[in-house]
Amino acid sequence: MQSKPIALTILDILSVISLGVATYFALVFAPTELFMGQVQRVFYFHVGTAWVGMLGFILAAIAGIIYLINKDMRWDRFEVAAVEISTMFFFITIVLGSIWARPAWNTWWTWDPRLTTAAITELIYIAYFMLRAGIEDPEKRARFGAVYTLLGGISVPITFMVIRLFRTIHPVVIGNESAAAQGGFSMSGDMVTAMLVSFAAFTIIFIDLMWHRIRIGGLQDKVEELKLKVSM
Amino acid sequence: MKPSAPSLLKATFAIVQKDLAAELRSRELLSAMLVFSMLVILIFNFALELNIDVRKSVTAGVLWTTFAFAGTLGLNRSMAVEKDRGCMDGLLLAPVDRSAIFFGKAISNLAFMLIVEAIVIPMYAILYNETRIFQPEFLGVLLLGSIGYIAVGTLLSAMSVQTRTRDVLLPILLFPVAVPVLLASVKASGGIITGAPFAEILTPLNLLIVYDIVFIAISFMVFDYVVEE
């Protein structure tokens, strides 16, 4: 039985601290937005979780490709970890977005391109887990999982482009000057700082969770192996 | 390649021929798809109150939903037949390139889907007095959409038949990945029916072509990994 690496414990503590710091920056440090008021503060965590969600899905697709090339189970564990964590974070993003949308758009949900794409992305990765659950052979499970993350990773951007053909109301906060009409806002310096802190915090949390999940995946495989040895 | 091995084209054609001949004798796949399509249209008729005003805007959506559902039925069946009787192992043992199996199955699946469309479209036109769906542009979009749908569907059905949940899994795997092709098709064919200017149809049409090319290429590349034992 291998014990928990010391670096991981340090990272755990760092994650908790950075979450606290990000919360402080979002709730206290950042100025209150002029038109939307306090509810705009949800934005910092919304963008932070969305960022790690996307990051995980991209990493999963890359891990899938590497797995298909070298058939090393470690990449499969990496892929599962990334998809699992990102699906969760992405769900949080959607929930936080809804909380913001209710006062800003006067509705919890609307079929805007980004929202629709987010919903479809969630569905793709839920399907991914259903696919894996239906296969017993670990090697085949890894292969099919890799193929499906690859398909999903390519389908999502095209989905976004297609739905873009219909009008969008989601504010483009970064790199857009005239977004105010859609509920967007121009960010002051302190807001940018709070956003960057949130990015950094969620990246640290993501790395920490990834490490944990990959480690659990490795231990799981070891348990399977030992069980097999005992039964023989 | 060994001198005795048939060319890719020949092998692909042989698989298509086998599928079509088998279907011609049993007719179980096509009849199921057709009856199912009719039922879906019937249900839409009541669910959406397809009167003359509504029809103009929803015809494309109704038809594409019908074809997508009927398509999963056909895809499932066509792969399940191979798997159940061990035909897939036979195909894999044949001294041909694996991509011939993919293209063979995809082309025969596409043929089934097109046959169903060729029967359902005139039926729809008669039932709802909708002649605008006979425009060549509309039929072109239908072909492009079917190609993209079948390409990714053939790959995913080869995966889903090897799982424990098989038939249930295919639509769950296929629909979210095929959303772009369905949306672009609905958008383009809807535009054609309502007589929108060509520039408006061009964007979804371009995306449809991009999707087709990308997904045929990907499915062709990863099919090996899906069927290998």
Interface residues (C-beta under 8 A of the other chain):
Chain A: L68 I120 L123 I124 A127 M130 L131 A133 G134 I135 E136 K140 R143 F144 A146 V147 Y148 L150 L151 G152 I154 S155 I158 T159 M161 V162 I163 L165
Chain B: V152 L155 L156 M159 S160 Q162 T163 R164 T165 R166 L169 I172 L173 F175 P176 V177 A178 V179 P180 L183 A184 K187 T203 P204 L207 V210 Y211 V214 F215 I218 V222 Y225 V226 E228
